[in-house]
Amino acid sequence: MNPRWLLVAVAALVLAPPMPGQEKKDKKELRWGTDPTGGAPYVYKDGDTFVGFEVELAEYLAKEIGRTSKMVTGDWDKLPELLGKPADDDGIDIVLNGYELTEDKEKMYPSTVPYYVYKLGLIIHKDRAESISGWSDLNRERDEDGKKRKTSVGVLGGSAAHKYMKGKKFGDKIELAINPDVATVIGLVEQKRLDATVQDLPAALYYVKHGKGLMLADEPRKSGFYVVLTRENDKELREQLNAAIKKGIKDGTLKRIYEKYGLWNEDQERLLYWTEQKWPPPFPSEEGEEGDAQGESGKANWGRMFLELLRAAGMTVFLAAASFPIAMLIGMLVALGRVYGPALLRIPLGLYVEFLRGTPLLLQLYFVFYLLPQLIPGFNLSPIEAGILGLAINYSAYEAENYRAGLLAIPRGQMEAALALGMNPLTALRVVIVPQAVRIVIPPVTNDFIALFKDTSVCSVILITELTRKYNELYNFNRDYIIQLAFITAGLYLVMSYPLAIVARVLEKRLGSVGGTHR
C-alpha cells in the first residue's frame, strides 16, 4: 500500500468528528452527592426524571469544567463521608445538596465560594397563627387539655436550623424534634402534631406554597451560605468550580435557574460580593447560636456532650424497660393460644408471629406513628408512646416463640395429671405449666432484652432522641471528635447491656438452658 495513502487514512481517523454520544462518554464525570429524599426544590422527581435547582446547577458546573454530571445518592448527613471513597465504590467528587457553611465541615471538607444565600424560615399551620405569631412565641409553654407543655419544633438533623434551635435562644425552652427527612417533619406540622418547623428558606417557601394549610410566621432570620464541599487535596477542582460559580453569577445563569424555582431574592444580589471576598470568611462565635456541645472558644465541651449522651442513654433504658414487659405479656398470651388454643385461634396467631418477624421494625414504627393517625382519626400517639408500643409489638413475636418453645418442653403428662387432680385447664396452666416454661426460657428472654437496648436506636425515625440519635447529632456538629464520641457511645451501650449478659450466662449455666430464638 502507498505510504502516502496510509498517512492520509490515519489523519482522517484522527481528525474525524466523534460518533454521536462518544464525546460525552469520553468526558470525565463530575460525581456529586445528594439525598433526593430531602425533596423540592433541591432535588426531586418529576415523573421518571430528577429535577430541582441543584440538579440544574450541577449540570451547569459540570459543563463549565468539561465534565458530565453524575448524581450519586446517599443519606444527607452522611454525604461528606462519600468524598473519601473511590468512584467505583459510590464515591463522589463533591457534595451539592444544600450544605451550609460551617467551621467544623470547612476543616475537613474545604468548600467552594457560595452558590446561594439562605435564611431560616419558621413554618406553622395556619390554625396556630394566633398562638405562634413569631420566633419569640416558641419559648412559651402551651396549654393542652389543661396541661402545660413546651412548643414542639421539628428540624432536619445536622442542619443549620438544628444547630440554631439547639442554641441558647431556644434550647431547653422548646421540645426539639429531630428527623432526617424534611417532608416527614412538614407532614407532622400539616397534621398539627408538631407546632412548628424551622427550615432553610428554599424548602420553607416551597412547602408553604405546595403544602396544606402552612404559612411563614415572622420574618426569616439567621442568614448563611450554601457551598459545595470538596476533598481537602482537590484544590484544582475547587478553583474550577469557583470560576464556574462566579461566571454563572456574572452572566445571569444562576439567576435564571433560581428564578425558575422561585428562589431569587434580594439576598442573592450580594452573591457576587461574597464570591470576591477571601474565602471562607471568619467564623464568629455568636451568642445564642452555638450548639450546646461547643463552648465560646469553639472547642468541644466534653462535660456537656457527656451529659447529653447520658440523658439519651436514660431514654434508651426507659424505652427498653417500658416496652419489654408488654412484649413478654403479649408473647405469653400468643404462645398459650398457639399451643393450647383451638385451630381457629392458632392460625391467626401464627400469622401474627410470622408477619412481625418477617417485616422490619423500622416499617412497623412508621406504621404506628405516621400511618395509624391517618387511618384512625384522633389516634395520635406521642413519639414515646409510639416507640414503646412499636417495640413491644415487634418483640412480642420473638417472645411468643421463646415461650412456645418453653411450653412444648413441658411433658403433656403434667397437664393431664393436673386435670386428673381436679384442676380446670386455666388453673393447670397458671399453677403447673407456665411457671416451668417461664423458668426454662429465662436465658433466651434475657438475651432478647439485651438486643432490645440496641434496637431502640430505630426509634430515632419517630422523633425520639435516644443514644444513637444523640451520637449522630453530636457527630454532625463535632466532626473532629468522631472517634472519641463513638467510643463513649459504645461504652454506654456496654455499661447498659453487659450486666444483663452476665445474668444471662449465669442463668444458662444454672438452668442448663442455652440459645434463643431472636434473629
C-alpha positions as CSV (number, residue, x, y, z in Angstrom):
1,M,0.0,0.0,0.0
2,N,1.2,3.5,-0.8
3,P,2.7,5.1,2.4
4,R,1.1,8.4,1.3
5,W,-2.4,6.9,1.3
6,L,-1.7,5.3,4.7
7,L,-0.8,8.7,6.2
8,V,-4.0,10.2,4.7
9,A,-6.1,7.4,6.3
10,V,-4.5,7.8,9.7
11,A,-5.0,11.6,9.6
12,A,-8.7,11.1,8.6
13,L,-9.2,8.8,11.6
14,V,-7.5,11.3,14.0
15,L,-9.3,14.4,12.7
16,A,-12.7,12.7,12.2
17,P,-15.5,14.1,14.4
18,P,-16.6,11.7,17.2
19,M,-19.5,9.5,16.8
20,P,-22.8,10.7,18.4
21,G,-22.6,10.2,22.1
22,Q,-18.9,9.3,22.0
23,E,-17.7,12.7,23.1
24,K,-20.0,12.6,26.2
25,K,-18.9,9.1,27.0
26,D,-15.2,10.0,26.9
27,K,-15.7,13.0,29.3
28,K,-14.8,12.6,32.9
29,E,-17.8,12.5,35.3
30,L,-18.5,15.1,38.0
31,R,-19.9,12.8,40.6
32,W,-22.0,14.9,43.0
33,G,-23.6,13.6,46.2
34,T,-27.2,14.4,47.1
35,D,-30.1,13.0,49.0
36,P,-33.3,13.1,46.9
37,T,-35.5,12.3,50.0
38,G,-34.8,15.9,51.0
39,G,-37.2,16.8,48.2
40,A,-38.1,20.0,46.4
41,P,-36.8,22.4,45.4
42,Y,-33.3,21.0,45.7
43,V,-33.6,17.5,44.1
44,Y,-36.9,15.8,43.4
45,K,-38.6,13.5,40.9
46,D,-40.8,14.8,38.2
47,G,-42.1,11.6,36.6
48,D,-39.0,9.5,36.0
49,T,-36.6,12.4,35.9
50,F,-34.8,14.1,38.7
51,V,-35.3,17.9,38.6
52,G,-34.5,20.8,41.0
53,F,-32.4,23.9,41.1
54,E,-29.3,21.9,42.4
55,V,-29.8,19.4,39.5
56,E,-29.5,22.2,37.0
57,L,-26.7,23.8,38.9
58,A,-24.7,20.5,38.9
59,E,-25.3,20.2,35.1
60,Y,-24.1,23.8,34.6
61,L,-21.0,23.3,36.8
62,A,-20.1,20.0,35.0
63,K,-20.4,21.6,31.6
64,E,-18.3,24.6,32.6
65,I,-15.4,22.4,33.8
66,G,-15.6,19.9,30.8
67,R,-17.3,17.0,32.6
68,T,-20.6,15.2,32.6
69,S,-23.0,15.4,35.6
70,K,-23.4,12.2,37.5
71,M,-25.8,12.2,40.5
72,V,-24.9,9.8,43.4
73,T,-27.4,9.4,46.2
74,G,-26.9,8.9,49.9
75,D,-28.2,9.9,53.4
76,W,-27.9,13.7,53.7
77,D,-25.9,13.8,56.9
78,K,-23.5,11.1,55.7
79,L,-22.8,12.6,52.2
80,P,-19.4,14.2,53.2
81,E,-18.1,10.7,54.1
82,L,-18.6,9.6,50.5
83,L,-15.8,12.1,49.5
84,G,-13.3,9.7,50.9
85,K,-14.5,6.7,48.8
86,P,-13.2,5.8,45.3
87,A,-15.6,6.3,42.4
88,D,-16.2,2.6,41.8
89,D,-17.4,2.3,45.5
90,D,-20.1,5.0,45.4
91,G,-17.5,7.7,46.0
92,I,-18.2,11.3,44.9
93,D,-16.2,14.4,43.8
94,I,-18.3,17.0,45.5
95,V,-21.3,17.4,47.9
96,L,-24.0,19.6,46.4
97,N,-27.2,19.4,48.5
98,G,-28.0,22.5,50.5
99,Y,-24.9,22.1,52.7
100,E,-24.4,25.1,54.9
101,L,-21.0,26.6,55.5
102,T,-19.8,25.6,59.0
103,E,-16.5,25.8,60.6
104,D,-16.2,22.1,61.5
105,K,-17.0,20.9,58.0
106,E,-14.7,23.5,56.4
107,K,-11.8,22.0,58.3
108,M,-12.4,18.5,56.8
109,Y,-14.1,19.3,53.5
110,P,-12.9,22.7,52.1
111,S,-15.8,24.5,50.3
112,T,-16.2,26.5,47.2
113,V,-17.4,30.1,47.2
114,P,-21.2,30.2,48.0
115,Y,-23.8,29.5,45.3
116,Y,-26.8,30.6,47.4
117,V,-27.5,32.8,50.4
118,Y,-30.2,31.3,52.6
119,K,-32.1,32.3,55.8
120,L,-34.1,30.2,58.2
121,G,-37.9,30.3,57.9
122,L,-40.4,29.5,60.7
123,I,-43.3,27.4,59.3
124,I,-46.5,26.8,61.2
125,H,-50.1,25.6,60.4
126,K,-52.5,28.5,59.8
127,D,-54.6,27.3,62.7
128,R,-51.7,28.1,65.1
129,A,-51.3,31.7,63.8
130,E,-52.8,33.2,67.0
131,S,-50.6,31.3,69.4
132,I,-47.4,31.4,67.3
133,S,-47.0,34.8,65.7
134,G,-43.2,34.9,65.7
135,W,-40.0,33.4,66.9
136,S,-40.3,34.6,70.4
137,D,-43.6,32.7,70.9
138,L,-41.7,29.4,70.5
139,N,-40.3,29.8,74.1
140,R,-43.8,30.0,75.6
141,E,-45.5,27.0,77.2
142,R,-48.8,25.8,75.7
143,D,-52.0,24.6,77.4
144,E,-53.3,21.3,76.1
145,D,-56.2,19.6,77.8
146,G,-55.3,21.5,81.0
147,K,-51.7,20.5,80.9
148,K,-48.6,22.7,80.2
149,R,-46.2,21.6,77.6
150,K,-43.3,23.1,75.6
151,T,-43.7,24.1,72.0
152,S,-42.7,21.3,69.7
153,V,-40.4,22.3,66.8
154,G,-39.2,20.0,64.1
155,V,-35.8,20.3,62.3
156,L,-33.7,18.4,59.9
157,G,-30.9,16.6,61.9
158,G,-27.5,18.1,61.4
159,S,-28.7,21.3,59.6
160,A,-28.2,24.9,60.4
161,A,-31.8,25.0,61.7
162,H,-31.0,22.2,64.1
163,K,-27.9,24.0,65.5
164,Y,-29.8,27.3,65.8
165,M,-32.8,25.9,67.6
166,K,-30.5,23.9,69.9
167,G,-28.6,27.0,70.9
168,K,-29.2,29.3,73.9
169,K,-32.0,31.3,72.5
170,F,-34.3,28.3,72.4
171,G,-32.5,25.1,73.6
172,D,-34.3,23.6,76.6
173,K,-37.2,26.0,76.3
174,I,-38.7,24.1,73.4
175,E,-39.3,20.4,72.6
176,L,-36.9,19.8,69.7
177,A,-38.0,17.1,67.3
178,I,-35.2,15.8,65.0
179,N,-35.8,13.9,61.8
180,P,-33.6,13.0,58.8
181,D,-36.4,13.8,56.3
182,V,-37.8,17.3,55.7
183,A,-41.0,16.1,54.1
184,T,-41.8,14.0,57.2
185,V,-41.4,16.9,59.5
186,I,-43.6,19.1,57.2
187,G,-46.3,16.4,57.2
188,L,-46.4,16.4,61.0
189,V,-46.9,20.2,61.0
190,E,-49.7,19.8,58.5
191,Q,-51.3,17.3,60.8
192,K,-50.8,19.7,63.7
193,R,-48.8,17.0,65.6
194,L,-45.9,19.4,65.6
195,D,-46.4,23.1,66.5
196,A,-43.8,24.4,64.1
197,T,-40.7,23.6,62.0
198,V,-37.7,25.6,61.1
199,Q,-36.3,25.0,57.6
200,D,-33.9,26.7,55.2
201,L,-35.9,29.3,53.2
202,P,-35.8,27.4,49.8
203,A,-37.6,24.5,51.4
204,A,-39.8,26.7,53.5
205,L,-41.0,28.7,50.5
206,Y,-41.7,25.5,48.5
207,Y,-43.7,23.8,51.2
208,V,-45.7,26.9,52.2
209,K,-46.7,27.1,48.5
210,H,-47.5,23.4,47.9
211,G,-48.3,22.2,51.4
212,K,-51.7,22.1,53.2
213,G,-52.6,25.0,55.4
214,L,-49.0,26.1,56.0
215,M,-47.6,29.7,56.4
216,L,-44.5,31.5,57.4
217,A,-44.6,33.0,60.9
218,D,-42.5,36.2,61.3
219,E,-39.6,37.2,59.1
220,P,-36.8,34.8,58.1
221,R,-33.6,35.1,60.1
222,K,-30.0,33.8,60.6
223,S,-28.6,34.0,57.1
224,G,-25.9,31.7,55.8
225,F,-24.3,30.2,52.7
226,Y,-24.8,27.1,50.6
227,V,-21.5,25.8,49.5
228,V,-20.1,22.9,47.5
229,L,-18.0,20.5,49.7
230,T,-14.8,19.0,48.2
231,R,-11.9,16.8,49.1
232,E,-9.1,18.6,51.0
233,N,-6.5,17.7,48.4
234,D,-8.7,18.6,45.4
235,K,-7.6,22.3,45.1
236,E,-7.7,22.3,41.3
237,L,-11.3,21.1,41.2
238,R,-12.3,23.8,43.8
239,E,-10.7,26.5,41.7
240,Q,-12.5,25.3,38.6
241,L,-15.8,25.2,40.5
242,N,-15.2,28.7,42.0
243,A,-14.6,30.1,38.5
244,A,-17.7,28.5,37.2
245,I,-19.9,29.8,40.0
246,K,-18.6,33.3,39.6
247,K,-19.2,33.2,35.9
248,G,-22.7,31.9,36.4
249,I,-23.4,34.8,38.8
250,K,-22.0,37.4,36.4
251,D,-23.7,36.2,33.2
252,G,-27.0,35.6,34.9
253,T,-27.1,31.7,34.6
254,L,-27.6,31.2,38.4
255,K,-30.3,33.9,38.4
256,R,-32.2,32.2,35.6
257,I,-32.0,28.8,37.5
258,Y,-33.2,30.3,40.8
259,E,-36.0,32.4,39.2
260,K,-37.3,29.2,37.6
261,Y,-37.8,27.7,41.1
262,G,-38.9,31.0,42.8
263,L,-35.7,31.3,44.8
264,W,-34.2,34.5,43.6
265,N,-34.4,37.3,46.1
266,E,-32.5,40.4,47.3
267,D,-30.1,38.3,49.3
268,Q,-28.8,36.7,46.1
269,E,-28.0,40.2,44.7
270,R,-24.9,40.1,47.0
271,L,-23.7,36.7,45.9
272,L,-21.1,38.3,43.7
273,Y,-19.8,40.4,46.5
274,W,-19.3,37.3,48.7
275,T,-17.6,35.3,46.0
276,E,-15.0,38.1,45.6
277,Q,-14.1,38.1,49.3
278,K,-11.4,36.0,51.0
279,W,-13.0,32.6,51.4
280,P,-14.0,31.2,53.7
281,P,-14.9,34.2,55.9
282,P,-14.2,34.3,59.6
283,F,-16.4,32.1,61.8
284,P,-17.5,34.4,64.7
285,S,-19.0,32.8,67.8
286,E,-22.4,34.3,68.1
287,E,-24.2,34.4,71.4
288,G,-27.1,32.1,71.5
289,E,-26.4,30.5,68.1
290,E,-23.8,27.9,69.0
291,G,-24.6,24.3,69.6
292,D,-24.8,23.2,73.2
293,A,-21.9,20.9,72.7
294,Q,-19.4,23.7,72.0
295,G,-18.1,26.4,74.2
296,E,-17.4,30.0,73.3
297,S,-13.9,29.1,72.1
298,G,-15.3,26.7,69.5
299,K,-13.7,23.7,71.3
300,A,-15.7,20.7,72.3
301,N,-17.4,20.9,75.6
302,W,-16.9,17.3,76.7
303,G,-18.7,17.7,80.0
304,R,-21.8,19.0,78.2
305,M,-21.6,16.3,75.5
306,F,-21.2,13.5,78.0
307,L,-24.3,14.7,79.9
308,E,-26.3,14.8,76.7
309,L,-25.2,11.3,75.9
310,L,-26.0,10.2,79.4
311,R,-29.5,11.6,79.2
312,A,-30.0,9.9,75.8
313,A,-28.8,6.7,77.4
314,G,-31.5,7.2,80.0
315,M,-34.1,7.4,77.2
316,T,-32.7,4.1,75.8
317,V,-33.1,2.4,79.1
318,F,-36.6,3.8,79.6
319,L,-37.8,2.6,76.1
320,A,-36.4,-0.9,76.7
321,A,-37.7,-1.2,80.3
322,A,-41.1,0.1,79.4
323,S,-41.7,-2.0,76.2
324,F,-40.2,-5.3,77.2
325,P,-42.7,-6.3,79.9
326,I,-45.5,-5.6,77.5
327,A,-43.8,-7.7,74.9
328,M,-43.4,-10.6,77.4
329,L,-47.1,-10.4,78.4
330,I,-48.3,-10.4,74.8
331,G,-45.8,-13.1,73.8
332,M,-47.0,-15.4,76.6
333,L,-50.7,-15.0,75.6
334,V,-49.8,-15.7,72.0
335,A,-47.8,-18.7,72.9
336,L,-50.6,-20.1,75.0
337,G,-53.0,-19.6,72.2
338,R,-50.8,-21.4,69.7
339,V,-50.0,-24.4,71.9
340,Y,-53.3,-24.9,73.8
341,G,-55.9,-22.9,71.7
342,P,-58.2,-24.2,69.1
343,A,-57.2,-24.3,65.4
344,L,-59.2,-21.2,64.6
345,L,-57.1,-19.3,67.1
346,R,-53.7,-21.0,66.3
347,I,-53.8,-20.0,62.6
348,P,-54.2,-16.2,63.1
349,L,-51.7,-16.1,66.0
350,G,-49.2,-18.0,63.8
351,L,-49.7,-15.4,61.1
352,Y,-49.2,-12.6,63.7
353,V,-45.9,-14.0,64.7
354,E,-44.6,-14.6,61.2
355,F,-45.7,-11.2,59.9
356,L,-43.9,-9.3,62.7
357,R,-40.8,-11.4,62.4
358,G,-40.8,-11.0,58.6
359,T,-41.2,-7.2,58.4
360,P,-38.6,-4.6,59.6
361,L,-39.0,-2.9,62.9
362,L,-38.5,0.4,61.2
363,L,-41.5,-0.2,59.0
364,Q,-43.6,-1.2,62.0
365,L,-42.7,2.0,63.8
366,Y,-43.5,4.1,60.7
367,F,-46.9,2.4,60.6
368,V,-47.7,3.0,64.3
369,F,-46.5,6.6,64.4
370,Y,-47.2,8.0,60.9
371,L,-49.8,5.9,59.2
372,L,-52.2,4.9,62.0
373,P,-53.2,8.5,62.8
374,Q,-54.2,8.9,59.2
375,L,-56.2,5.7,59.1
376,I,-57.8,6.3,62.5
377,P,-58.6,10.0,63.1
378,G,-57.8,11.1,66.6
379,F,-55.4,8.2,67.2
380,N,-52.4,10.5,67.8
381,L,-49.7,8.8,69.9
382,S,-46.7,10.8,71.2
383,P,-43.3,9.7,69.9
384,I,-42.5,7.9,73.2
385,E,-45.9,6.2,73.3
386,A,-45.5,5.0,69.7
387,G,-41.9,3.9,70.4
388,I,-43.0,1.8,73.4
389,L,-45.9,0.3,71.5
390,G,-43.9,-0.4,68.4
391,L,-41.1,-2.1,70.2
392,A,-43.5,-4.1,72.4
393,I,-45.4,-5.4,69.4
394,N,-42.3,-6.3,67.5
395,Y,-40.6,-8.2,70.3
396,S,-43.9,-9.9,71.3
397,A,-43.5,-12.1,68.3
398,Y,-40.0,-13.3,69.4
399,E,-41.1,-13.7,73.0
400,A,-44.1,-15.8,71.7
401,E,-41.6,-18.2,70.1
402,N,-39.5,-18.3,73.2
403,Y,-42.5,-19.1,75.4
404,R,-43.9,-21.6,72.9
405,A,-40.6,-23.5,73.0
406,G,-40.8,-23.5,76.8
407,L,-44.4,-24.7,76.8
408,L,-43.6,-27.5,74.4
409,A,-40.7,-28.6,76.6
410,I,-43.1,-29.4,79.4
411,P,-44.3,-33.1,79.1
412,R,-48.0,-33.3,78.2
413,G,-48.4,-35.7,81.1
414,Q,-48.1,-32.9,83.5
415,M,-51.2,-31.2,82.1
416,E,-53.1,-34.5,82.2
417,A,-52.0,-35.1,85.8
418,A,-53.2,-31.6,86.8
419,L,-56.6,-32.2,85.2
420,A,-56.9,-35.6,86.9
421,L,-56.3,-33.9,90.3
422,G,-59.4,-31.7,89.6
423,M,-57.8,-28.5,88.3
424,N,-59.5,-26.8,85.4
425,P,-57.3,-26.0,82.3
426,L,-56.7,-22.4,83.3
427,T,-55.6,-23.3,86.8
428,A,-53.4,-26.0,85.5
429,L,-51.7,-23.6,83.1
430,R,-51.3,-20.9,85.8
431,V,-50.0,-23.2,88.6
432,V,-48.2,-26.1,86.8
433,I,-47.3,-25.3,83.2
434,V,-46.5,-21.6,82.8
435,P,-44.1,-21.3,85.9
436,Q,-42.0,-24.2,84.5
437,A,-42.0,-22.7,81.0
438,V,-41.0,-19.3,82.2
439,R,-38.1,-20.8,84.2
440,I,-36.8,-22.6,81.1
441,V,-36.8,-19.6,78.8
442,I,-35.3,-17.0,81.2
443,P,-31.9,-17.1,79.4
444,P,-33.1,-16.5,75.8
445,V,-35.6,-13.9,77.1
446,T,-32.7,-12.1,78.8
447,N,-30.8,-12.2,75.6
448,D,-33.7,-10.6,73.8
449,F,-33.8,-7.8,76.4
450,I,-30.2,-7.1,75.6
451,A,-30.9,-7.0,71.9
452,L,-33.8,-4.6,72.6
453,F,-31.4,-2.0,74.0
454,K,-29.7,-1.8,70.6
455,D,-33.0,-1.9,68.6
456,T,-34.2,1.2,70.4
457,S,-31.9,3.2,68.1
458,V,-34.6,2.7,65.3
459,C,-36.9,4.9,67.4
460,S,-34.9,8.0,66.1
461,V,-37.1,7.9,63.0
462,I,-40.1,8.8,65.1
463,L,-38.5,11.9,66.7
464,I,-37.1,10.2,69.8
465,T,-33.6,11.2,70.8
466,E,-32.1,8.1,72.2
467,L,-28.4,7.2,72.5
468,T,-27.6,6.5,68.8
469,R,-29.6,9.6,67.7
470,K,-27.7,11.8,70.1
471,Y,-24.4,10.4,68.9
472,N,-25.3,11.3,65.3
473,E,-26.4,14.7,66.4
474,L,-23.1,15.5,68.2
475,Y,-21.1,13.9,65.4
476,N,-22.7,16.3,62.9
477,F,-21.6,19.3,64.9
478,N,-18.2,17.9,66.1
479,R,-16.7,16.0,63.2
480,D,-13.2,16.4,64.6
481,Y,-14.1,14.1,67.5
482,I,-15.9,11.3,65.8
483,I,-13.7,8.6,67.3
484,Q,-14.0,9.8,70.8
485,L,-17.7,10.2,70.5
486,A,-18.0,6.7,69.1
487,F,-16.0,5.2,71.9
488,I,-18.1,7.0,74.6
489,T,-21.3,5.9,72.9
490,A,-20.2,2.3,72.6
491,G,-19.1,2.4,76.3
492,L,-22.5,3.5,77.4
493,Y,-24.2,0.7,75.4
494,L,-21.7,-1.8,77.0
495,V,-22.5,-0.5,80.5
496,M,-26.2,-0.9,79.9
497,S,-26.0,-4.4,78.4
498,Y,-23.0,-6.2,79.9
499,P,-24.6,-6.8,83.4
500,L,-27.6,-8.4,81.7
501,A,-25.2,-10.5,79.6
502,I,-23.6,-11.8,82.8
503,V,-27.0,-12.6,84.3
504,A,-28.0,-14.5,81.1
505,R,-24.8,-16.6,81.2
506,V,-25.3,-17.4,84.9
507,L,-28.9,-18.5,84.3
508,E,-27.9,-20.6,81.4
509,K,-25.4,-22.5,83.5
510,R,-27.7,-22.8,86.4
511,L,-30.8,-23.9,84.4
512,G,-29.0,-25.9,81.8
513,S,-30.6,-23.9,79.0
514,V,-28.9,-22.4,76.0
515,G,-29.7,-20.4,73.0
516,G,-32.7,-18.3,72.0
517,T,-34.9,-17.6,69.0
518,H,-34.2,-14.0,68.4
519,R,-32.9,-13.1,65.0
